[in-house]
Amino acid sequence: MTVKEESFKAALSGKKIPILTLDNKWHKLFTQTEATPAVQSLEKRLTDLVKRQGKLNTESKDIKKIKRKLMDEIMMIADELTKEPDNRKLLKDMTEHSRLVKECNEKLEAYEAELVSLPREMDKVNRELMLASMEICYQKIRENTKEIDEIDAWVKQTRRELKKKLVRKQEKEDVNNGLYAYMHDIFGADVIELFDMQYQAQEAARRQKQEKRTRKNDHAPKS
């Protein structure tokens, strides 16, 4: 046992842990992350123990019913034997019933002993399953947190770059507006209108060419 496991077990000492395999919320944990072979093995062990406990309880009740019936029949046979003490059939029935009652007692004693030890074993496996489950979940949280931090850093860097680009864009627009205003004042509206038509046609052709190149690159197979 590692120091970490010892510290966990010490912290959990005396705390009641519900049976995890019977808790739907525990099963939902593994819709968010994958269960390891160790968790799957512990889950099966715990499930088998829970099933065994249920089976023993059910069979114990059934045996007690059989025993009560046998005891009632023994009382009836005993009454009959007081009237016919030498009746071989009654004596044979009494012997057989006594044997069956003894068998019931032996089974009940064995079942009761197992039912006493089962909760301890179930609690042990349940706690091991809890620790293994928590290890998986915290590992996933660590991985997600690392990626969250990386994305957060990328977002901050992108925001800084975007802010710089927006400032640069505004500067270029201001320069363009200033140039256009000066040219308009110097050369007049008629001259500027002629050059505007030629410039706009050239600019439209340039943008169309750029769009075609972009579409071609977007559909190109990725290496």
N, C-alpha and C positions, 0 to 999 in steps of 0.2 A: 504494500500500500504506500502511495506517495504521500509526501507531507501535505500537499494540497488536498488529497482525498481525506486524510486524517482530519484536517481543519474543517472540511465540509461536514464530515460525519459528526464531529464534535459540536458544530453549530446546529445541526439538525437533531441532536440528541433530545429525546423527550417530546419532539414535535410529531403530531399525528399527520401522516401523509396518506391522502386518499389513494385507493387502488387506481393507478394511472390507466391501465388498459380498459377500465370501466368508465373512464372520463372522456366524453366526446371532444372536449377542448384539447386534451392531450393528443388525440388523433389528428386534430386540426393543425397542430404544430408542424406535422410532417407533410402538410400541403404547402408549407412555406419553405421547407428544406428537406433534404433526403435523409432517411434513417440509415444509419451505418449497420453493418452486419452484427456488431456487438449489441446494438439496440434491438434489432430484430430477434436475436437470440434470447435476450432478456425478456422481451415481450412474449415470446412463445413460452418460456419457462413460467412466467407469471400467469399467463392465460391457462396453461395446463394445471397450475396449482389451484387457480380459482375454480376451474372445472372439477378438479378432484375434490375440493371442499364441498362444492354443490352436490356432487355424486354421493359423497359420504353422508351428508346431511339427509339426502333423500332416502338412501338405503337404510340409514339408521331409523328413520321414521317407519319405513316399511317393515323392518325387522321387529320394531317395538309393537307394531300392530299384530304381526304374526305371533309374537311372544304372548301378547295379551289373549289372543284367541286360544293359543295352546294352554295357557294357564286356566282359562275358563273351562276348557275341555277336561283338563286334569282334575278340576274341582268336581265336574260332573262324573268322571270315571271313579274318583275317590268315593263319591256318594254311592255309586253303584256297587263298588267293592265292599262297602259296609254291609250290603245286602247279600252279595255273592263273593266272599273273600277268596274263593278257590276258582273263580271264573278265569280260565286261561286267556281268553281273548282280551278281557279287561286288563289282566296283568300285563299282557303283551303290549296293549295300547298304552298303558301307563308307562312302561319301560321306554317305548318309542317316543312318546310325548316328552318324557323327562330328558331323553337324549337330545331331542330337537330344541328344547328349552336351553339345555347346556350349550348347544351350538350357537343359539341366538346370543346367549350371554358372552360367549367367547368372541363372537364377531363384534358385538356392541363394545366390548372392552377394548378390542383392537382398534375399532373405528374411533372411539372416544380418545384413545391415546394419540392417534394420528391427527384428530381434529384439534387436539391441544397443541401439537407441534407445528401444524400447518400455518397458523397465523404468524408465528415467528419467522418461518421460512418465507412466507409471502411478503412480510414486511422487509426482510433482508433483500430479497430480489427487487421489490418495489423501490427501495431506496437506491439500489444500484442502477436501476432503470432511470430513476429521476436524475441522478448524477450524470449518467451517460447522455440523457436527453438535454440537460442543461449545457453540457460541453458542446454538443452539436449546435444548439441555438446560439450560444455565445460566440462560437466560431463563425457562424453565419453573420451575426451582428458585427463582429470585427471586420469581416470581409466587406460587408455593406458599408460600414462606416469609412473604411479606407477608400472605397469607390466614391462615396458621398463627398469626402474631403477633396478627392481629385477633381470631381465634377465642379465642386464649389470653387476651387482654385481656377479651373478653366473658365467658369462663368465670370469670375472677378476680372481675369485677364482679358476676356472677350469684351467685357464692359469698358475696360480701360481703352482697349483698341478701338472699340466702337465710338467712344467719346472723342478720341483723337481723330478718327476718320470724319466724324460729324463736324468737328472744328475745322479740319482741313477742307471739307466740302464747302462749308460756309465761307471760308477765306477765298476759295476759287470762285464761288458764285459772286462774292463782292468784287473781285478783280474783274470778272466778266462784265458785271453790271457797270463798273466804272469805265472800262474800255468802251463799252457800247455807248455810254452816255457821252464820253469825250468825242468818239467818232461821229456821233449824231450831231453834236454841236459844231464840229469842224467841217464835216462834209455835207451836212444837210440831210433832210429826210428822204428826198428823192434818190440820192446816190446810195444811201444806206439801204433803202428798200430793194434796190437792184442787187446789191451784194448779199442782202439777207436771203433772197430767193436762191441764189447760187449756193450760198453756204448751207442753207437748209436742205437743198437737194443732195449735196455732197454728204452731209451729216446723216441723212436718211439712208443713203446707200451704204455708208460705213456701218451704221447700226444693223442694217439688214444682213450684211456680210458677217458681222460679229455674232448675230443670232444663229446663223447657219452653222458657223464654226462651233458654237456652244452646243447646239443640238447634235452635231456630229460627234463631239467628244462625249456627250451624255450617253449616246447609243453604242459607243465603241466598247468592245469586250474588255472586261477587267482582267488584268494580268495577275 
